[in-house]
Protein backbone atom coordinates (compact mmCIF):
# COMPACT_ATOMS: atom_id res chain seq x y z
CA UNK A 1 0.00 0.00 0.00
CA UNK A 2 1.11 3.54 -0.65
CA UNK A 3 -0.23 6.83 0.64
CA UNK A 4 -2.26 8.82 -1.84
CA UNK A 5 -1.15 12.34 -2.64
CA UNK A 6 -3.33 15.32 -1.83
CA UNK A 7 -3.70 15.85 -5.58
CA UNK A 8 -4.98 12.30 -6.11
CA UNK A 9 -7.44 12.58 -3.24
CA UNK A 10 -8.56 15.99 -4.50
CA UNK A 11 -9.35 14.58 -7.94
CA UNK A 12 -11.37 11.74 -6.43
CA UNK A 13 -13.28 14.19 -4.21
CA UNK A 14 -13.93 16.74 -6.98
CA UNK A 15 -17.12 15.49 -8.70
CA UNK A 16 -20.21 17.44 -7.70
CA UNK A 17 -22.17 14.52 -6.16
CA UNK A 18 -19.23 13.32 -4.05
CA UNK A 19 -19.06 14.25 -0.37
CA UNK A 20 -15.65 15.88 -0.46
CA UNK A 21 -14.92 15.78 3.28
CA UNK A 22 -15.80 12.08 3.50
CA UNK A 23 -13.42 11.20 0.66
CA UNK A 24 -10.62 13.37 2.04
CA UNK A 25 -10.94 12.03 5.58
CA UNK A 26 -11.29 8.38 4.64
CA UNK A 27 -8.51 8.25 2.05
CA UNK A 28 -6.23 10.48 4.10
CA UNK A 29 -6.37 8.01 6.96
CA UNK A 30 -6.09 4.63 5.22
CA UNK A 31 -4.51 2.15 7.60
CA UNK A 32 -2.07 -0.27 5.94
CA UNK A 33 -2.34 -3.06 8.56
CA UNK A 34 -6.07 -3.29 7.80
CA UNK A 35 -5.14 -4.42 4.31
CA UNK A 36 -7.26 -4.13 1.21
CA UNK A 37 -10.13 -6.27 2.50
CA UNK A 38 -10.25 -4.42 5.82
CA UNK A 39 -10.28 -1.06 4.07
CA UNK A 40 -13.19 -2.15 1.87
CA UNK A 41 -15.08 -3.45 4.92
CA UNK A 42 -14.47 -0.14 6.71
CA UNK A 43 -15.71 1.74 3.64
CA UNK A 44 -19.03 -0.10 3.53
CA UNK A 45 -19.53 0.12 7.30
CA UNK A 46 -18.88 3.88 7.25
CA UNK A 47 -21.09 4.29 4.18
CA UNK A 48 -23.95 2.58 6.01
CA UNK A 49 -23.48 4.56 9.23
CA UNK A 50 -23.01 7.96 7.56
CA UNK A 51 -25.45 7.29 4.68
CA UNK A 52 -22.94 8.13 1.95
CA UNK A 53 -24.28 8.24 -1.57
CA UNK A 54 -23.07 5.95 -4.36
CA UNK A 55 -20.79 8.60 -5.88
CA UNK A 56 -18.96 9.02 -2.58
CA UNK A 57 -18.59 5.26 -2.06
CA UNK A 58 -17.30 4.81 -5.62
CA UNK A 59 -14.75 7.61 -5.21
CA UNK A 60 -13.42 6.11 -1.99
CA UNK A 61 -13.31 2.62 -3.50
CA UNK A 62 -11.30 3.97 -6.45
CA UNK A 63 -8.90 5.57 -3.98
CA UNK A 64 -8.50 2.33 -2.03
CA UNK A 65 -7.79 0.48 -5.28
CA UNK A 66 -5.21 3.10 -6.24
CA UNK A 67 -3.49 2.96 -2.86
CA UNK A 68 -3.27 -0.83 -2.95
CA UNK A 69 -2.16 -0.94 -6.59
CA UNK A 70 -5.31 -2.55 -7.98
Secondary structure, 3 states (H helix, E strand, C coil): CCCCCHHHHHHHHCCCCCCHHHHHHHHHCCCHHHHHHHHHHHHHHHHHHHCCCHHHHHHHHHHHHHHCCC
